């Protein structure tokens, strides 16, 4: 059988395609004489795909409740579709009347949404208040079953919101080991690239509030280069490189990456030898190998490193527009791929723009989707469980299965 991480990569490729195609269908595929684009966020979705796949297709249980950043709603719908929770007829209906909502909505979306997240920052904090509410209910109603994790996937720009810090700093929150936040650190907001100094400050603020802080900056491919002669110099060069320069490097041809790395590094003999010794394509892949796209690293972190005794925040470094022609572009926030770019993406993802909703071919990826569909299935709630559900995430289902230890995958 194919290695499990390789299977997750196949699913990640499909989710990346579907999330981009959902936005494409809402714009180029829908008749509109107004001249105003329907909108959607292909790049913001793409940066979060691997994080979502590691969770839904390996780590989550039916007891877990998850909040998804507003601009990644196409990823949520793509995941739900692969898990059999959303019919393909809904995929071209983003922002259409009666169709998929602009942002995840519990009351209006046709598929499973645990938290409405249209107001930036509020969706993430809802996981905290849901955890507190569930603890209170469990202490007063013996019939209420245990909850799983309360997970938030949020964009780094959401950490600019004051509501976030009201929740983080609340003294009651430091005891909530069931809360997990994963920050999609693509370091691009609507109109700027976020400087590194802000990231270090954010990490310190969470630590000061009693949270466990895990930072996934580099994937295992580039980390292997760090272990070679000249590797420490390579790490230093990458980590001292301004984000603006790093983002520009992502958009050059593979043959030009070495020149970008060695620019201004006169006298760095070990770094020069290492960079020139690595084939251009491999070097280009290594410099964009960030922790938030390393599925093996993500799975291992969620499975083994998350503390059960306090809330955890994972800063997962990503590239905005990962895998898209607009990858790393400073103006890609609401950019829409052209038909030619969509056809290129379809080819890269092993699918066809003329049949965008074609199901996965029979094989390991389709089999894993089916397994995870059964694992994540939620039973209809009894009266007691409905009470518990409404007091937490509002989701009308819960599992009877016993709670899992930590983040053990299924």
C-alpha positions in Angstrom: 0.0 0.0 0.0 1.1 3.6 -0.7 2.7 5.3 2.3 0.1 7.1 4.4 1.7 10.5 3.9 1.8 10.0 0.2 -1.9 9.3 0.3 -2.4 12.5 2.3 -0.5 14.4 -0.4 -2.9 13.0 -3.0 -5.9 14.2 -1.0 -4.2 17.6 -0.4 -3.8 18.0 -4.1 -7.5 17.3 -4.6 -8.5 19.7 -1.9 -6.3 22.4 -3.4 -7.9 21.8 -6.8 -11.5 21.8 -5.5 -11.0 24.9 -3.4 -9.6 26.8 -6.3 -12.3 25.4 -8.7 -15.1 26.4 -6.3 -14.0 30.1 -6.5 -13.3 29.8 -10.3 -16.8 28.5 -10.9 -18.4 31.3 -8.9 -16.6 33.9 -11.1 -15.8 32.7 -14.6 -18.4 29.9 -14.6 -21.5 32.0 -13.6 -23.2 34.4 -16.1 -23.0 37.9 -14.8 -23.4 41.0 -16.9 -22.6 43.5 -14.1 -18.9 43.3 -14.7 -18.3 42.9 -10.9 -16.5 39.8 -9.9 -18.2 37.4 -7.4 -15.0 37.1 -5.4 -13.5 34.4 -3.3 -10.0 33.8 -2.0 -8.0 31.1 -3.8 -4.6 32.1 -2.4 -5.8 32.3 1.2 -7.4 28.9 0.8 -4.3 27.3 -0.7 -2.1 28.2 2.2 -4.2 26.3 4.6 -4.9 23.1 2.6 -2.1 20.9 4.1 -3.0 21.9 7.6 -6.7 21.0 7.0 -5.8 17.7 5.4 -3.5 16.6 8.2 -6.4 17.2 10.7 -9.5 15.9 8.9 -7.8 13.0 7.1 -5.6 11.8 10.0 -6.2 13.4 13.4 -9.7 14.6 14.1 -12.3 12.5 15.8 -16.1 12.8 15.6 -16.1 14.6 19.0 -13.8 17.4 17.8 -15.3 20.7 16.7 -13.4 23.0 14.4 -13.5 26.7 13.4 -12.1 27.6 10.0 -10.8 31.0 9.0 -13.3 33.0 6.9 -11.3 33.2 3.7 -10.7 29.4 3.6 -14.4 28.5 3.4 -13.7 26.8 0.0 -11.3 24.4 1.8 -13.9 23.5 4.3 -16.4 22.7 1.6 -13.9 20.8 -0.5 -13.0 18.6 2.6 -16.7 18.1 3.4 -17.3 17.0 -0.2 -14.5 14.4 -0.1 -16.0 13.1 3.2 -19.4 12.7 1.6 -21.0 15.6 3.5 -21.6 17.9 0.5 -23.1 17.0 -2.8 -21.1 18.1 -5.9 -24.1 20.1 -7.1 -23.3 22.7 -4.4 -19.6 23.1 -5.4 -20.3 25.8 -8.1 -22.7 27.8 -5.9 -20.3 29.9 -3.8 -21.9 33.2 -3.0 -25.0 32.3 -5.0 -28.5 32.6 -3.5 -29.2 29.4 -1.6 -25.6 28.2 -2.2 -22.4 28.1 -0.3 -21.8 31.1 1.8 -18.9 33.6 1.5 -17.7 32.5 4.9 -18.5 29.4 7.0 -22.0 29.6 8.3 -23.7 27.2 10.6 -27.2 28.5 9.7 -26.9 28.8 6.0 -24.3 26.4 4.6 -25.7 23.0 3.5 -22.8 21.0 4.9 -21.3 20.6 8.4 -20.0 23.9 9.9 -19.2 23.9 13.6 -18.6 27.7 14.0 -19.7 30.6 11.9 -16.6 32.7 11.3 -17.5 35.6 9.1 -16.4 38.2 11.6 -12.6 38.0 11.6 -11.2 36.7 14.9 -14.5 35.8 16.4 -14.6 32.3 15.0 -11.3 31.4 16.8 -12.4 32.8 20.1 -15.7 30.8 19.8 -13.7 27.6 20.4 -12.5 29.0 23.8 -16.0 29.9 24.9 -17.4 26.6 23.6 -14.8 24.7 25.7 -15.7 26.6 28.8 -19.5 26.2 28.2 -19.0 22.4 27.7 -17.1 22.1 30.9 -19.8 24.0 32.8 -22.5 21.8 31.3 -20.7 18.6 32.1 -20.4 19.7 35.8 -24.1 20.3 36.0 -25.6 17.6 33.7 -24.2 14.1 34.2 -25.7 12.8 31.0 -23.6 15.2 28.9 -20.9 13.2 27.1 -17.2 14.3 27.0 -16.1 16.6 24.3 -13.1 16.3 22.0 -10.8 19.1 20.9 -12.0 22.6 20.1 -9.8 23.5 17.2 -9.4 26.9 15.4 -7.7 27.3 12.1 -7.0 31.1 11.8 -5.1 33.4 9.6 -2.1 35.3 11.0 -3.8 38.6 10.3 -6.6 37.6 12.7 -4.2 38.1 15.5 -4.5 41.8 14.9 -8.0 41.6 16.4 -8.5 42.7 20.0 -11.1 39.9 20.6 -8.4 37.4 20.2 -6.3 38.7 23.0 -9.3 39.1 25.3 -9.7 35.4 25.0 -6.0 34.4 25.1 -5.3 36.4 28.3 -8.5 35.3 30.2 -7.2 33.5 33.3 -9.7 30.7 32.9 -8.4 29.9 29.5 -4.9 28.8 30.6 -6.4 25.5 31.9 -8.2 24.5 28.7 -6.1 21.7 27.4 -8.8 20.8 24.9 -8.2 24.0 22.9 -5.9 24.0 19.9 -5.3 26.9 17.6 -3.4 26.5 14.4 -2.2 29.8 12.9 -1.8 29.8 9.1 1.4 31.9 9.0 1.5 32.9 5.4 2.8 36.3 6.5 0.6 38.1 3.9 -2.5 40.1 4.8 -4.7 42.1 2.4 -2.1 44.5 1.3 1.2 43.7 3.1 3.8 41.2 4.0 4.1 40.7 7.8 7.5 41.4 9.3 9.3 38.7 11.3 9.5 40.9 14.4 5.8 40.8 14.8 5.8 37.0 14.8 8.3 36.7 17.7 6.2 39.1 19.7 3.0 37.1 19.1 4.7 33.9 20.3 5.9 35.7 23.5 2.4 37.0 24.1 0.8 33.5 24.0 3.6 32.1 26.2 3.0 34.8 28.8 -0.7 33.9 28.9 0.2 30.3 29.7 -0.3 28.7 26.3 1.9 26.0 24.9 3.5 27.5 21.7 4.7 25.2 18.9 6.4 26.7 15.9 6.6 24.8 12.6 8.9 27.0 10.5 10.8 24.5 8.3 9.9 21.2 6.8 12.0 18.1 6.8 13.4 18.6 3.3 15.2 21.8 4.0 16.0 20.7 7.5 18.1 17.9 6.0 20.1 20.6 4.2 20.6 22.4 7.5 22.4 19.3 8.8 25.0 19.4 6.0 28.2 21.5 5.9 27.1 25.1 5.4 23.6 24.2 6.7 23.8 26.6 9.6 24.7 29.4 7.3 21.8 28.5 5.0 19.4 28.5 8.0 20.7 31.9 9.1 20.5 33.3 5.6 16.8 32.2 5.3 15.8 33.3 8.7 17.5 36.7 8.5 16.1 37.3 5.0 13.3 39.9 5.1 9.9 38.3 4.3 9.5 40.6 1.3 12.8 39.2 -0.2 11.8 35.7 0.7 8.4 36.0 -1.1 10.1 37.4 -4.2 12.6 34.5 -4.2 9.6 32.1 -4.4 8.6 33.5 -7.7 11.9 33.2 -9.6 12.9 30.3 -11.8 14.7 27.4 -10.1 18.0 28.3 -11.8 17.9 31.7 -10.2 17.3 30.6 -6.6 21.0 30.0 -5.8 21.9 33.6 -7.0 19.2 35.0 -4.7 20.5 33.0 -1.7 24.1 34.1 -2.3 23.4 37.7 -3.0 25.4 39.8 -0.5 27.0 36.7 1.0 30.6 37.3 -0.1 33.0 35.2 1.9 30.4 32.6 2.9 32.4 29.7 1.4 30.5 26.9 3.1 27.1 28.3 2.2 28.3 28.8 -1.4 29.5 25.2 -1.7 26.2 23.8 -0.3 24.0 26.0 -2.4 25.9 25.2 -5.6 26.0 21.5 -4.8 22.2 21.1 -4.6 20.4 20.7 -8.0 18.4 23.7 -8.9 15.0 22.0 -8.8 15.8 20.5 -5.4 17.0 23.8 -4.0 13.9 25.6 -5.2 11.8 23.0 -3.5 13.8 23.2 -0.3 13.5 27.0 0.2 9.7 26.8 0.0 9.6 23.7 2.3 7.8 25.3 5.2 6.5 23.5 8.3 2.8 24.2 7.5 3.1 22.3 4.2 5.0 19.2 5.6 2.2 16.8 6.1 4.4 14.3 8.0 5.6 17.0 10.4 2.0 18.3 10.8 0.7 14.9 11.6 3.5 14.1 14.0 3.1 17.4 15.8 -0.7 17.0 16.3 -0.3 13.4 17.3 2.5 13.7 19.9 3.5 17.2 20.8 0.2 18.9 21.8 -0.1 19.4 25.6 -3.4 18.2 27.2 -3.0 20.4 30.3 -3.1 23.9 28.7 -4.2 25.5 25.4 -1.9 25.1 22.5 -1.2 27.4 19.6 0.8 26.1 16.6 2.4 28.7 14.3 2.5 26.8 11.0 4.5 28.7 8.5 3.0 28.6 5.0 3.1 30.2 1.6 0.1 32.1 0.5 -1.2 30.7 -2.8 0.7 27.4 -2.2 0.7 25.4 -5.4 -1.0 28.1 -7.5 0.5 30.3 -10.2 0.0 33.2 -7.8 2.1 31.6 -5.1 3.9 34.2 -2.9 2.7 37.1 -5.0 2.2 40.2 -2.8 -1.1 41.0 -4.5 -2.6 37.5 -4.5 -5.1 38.0 -1.7 -8.2 38.3 -3.8 -6.6 37.6 -7.2 -8.5 35.1 -9.5 -6.7 32.6 -11.7 -7.3 33.0 -15.4 -8.7 30.1 -17.5 -5.1 29.3 -18.7 -3.9 29.3 -15.1 -6.8 27.0 -14.1 -5.9 24.6 -16.8 -2.3 24.5 -15.7 -3.4 23.9 -12.1 -5.8 21.1 -13.3 -2.9 19.4 -15.1 -0.7 19.7 -12.0 -3.5 18.3 -9.8 -4.2 15.4 -12.2 -7.7 16.6 -13.1 -9.5 18.4 -15.9 -11.0 21.9 -15.8 -13.8 20.7 -18.2 -14.8 18.2 -15.5 -13.9 20.0 -12.3 -16.0 17.9 -9.9 -14.9 14.5 -11.1 -14.6 12.1 -8.1 -11.3 10.6 -7.0 -10.3 7.6 -9.0 -10.6 4.3 -7.0 -7.5 3.8 -5.0 -5.7 4.6 -1.7 -6.9 8.3 -1.6 -10.5 7.4 -2.2 -10.3 4.6 0.3 -8.9 6.9 3.0 -11.6 9.4 2.4 -14.2 6.6 2.9 -12.4 5.5 6.1 -12.3 9.0 7.5 -16.0 9.6 6.5 -16.9 6.7 8.8 -14.6 7.8 11.6 -15.9 11.4 11.6 -19.6 10.5 11.3 -21.7 12.0 14.0 -24.8 10.2 15.4 -28.1 11.9 15.7 -28.3 13.6 19.1 -30.6 12.6 21.9 -32.3 15.3 23.9 -29.4 15.4 26.4 -26.8 15.5 23.8 -28.6 18.2 21.9 -28.5 20.3 25.0 -24.7 19.8 25.3 -24.2 20.4 21.6 -26.1 23.7 21.6 -24.2 24.9 24.7 -20.9 24.3 22.9 -20.6 24.5 19.1 -24.2 24.1 18.3 -23.5 21.1 16.1 -26.6 18.8 16.3 -24.5 15.6 16.4 -22.0 13.9 18.7 -20.2 10.6 18.9 -20.7 7.7 21.4 -17.2 6.5 21.0 -14.9 6.8 24.0 -12.5 9.8 24.1 -9.2 9.2 22.4 -5.8 9.6 24.1 -4.2 12.9 23.0 -4.1 13.2 19.2 -3.9 9.6 18.3 -4.8 9.2 14.6 -7.4 6.8 13.3 
